[in-house]
Structure formats: C-alpha cells, structure tokens
C-alpha cells in the first residue's frame, strides 16, 4: 500500500521523512508507529506541563 503523501505532509512530516517512508515498503508501518509513539510522548509531556501550570494558577487564586 502506498502511503498518502498529503496526509503525511499534514501530519507534519518533512519531505525528507516522507521520501524515507515511501522508499521503505516493508518498514513503513513500523516507522509510522515509531513516529506516532514519539508524538504521543511529546503530547503527554505537554499535558504534564499544562497540569502543573493549572495547579499553580489554582494555588495563586486561593492565596488572593
């Protein structure tokens, strides 16, 4: 199955990364899953930062 180049571009992949994915038919799914897990880890890290900021905001409101 040929990957959807437009969808990969919308997902934020660079041209170089898209070319790499399209050249590696047998590794394509594994590469995409690896990228997915990396993005998910970044999201979780950002969510933790947001939670910390929300906590600080709540504490500051309580002090006023």
C-alpha positions, 0 to 999 in steps of 0.5 A: 500500500502506498502511503498518502503523501498529503496526509503525511505532509499534514501530519507534519512530516518533512519531505525528507521523512516522507521520501524515507517512508515511501522508499521503505515498503516493508518498514513503513508501518513500523516507522509510522508507529515509531513516529506516532509513539514519539508524538504521543510522548511529546503530547503527554509531556505537554499535558504534564506541563499544562497540569502543573501550570493549572495547579499553580494558577489554582494555588495563586487564586486561593492565596488572593 
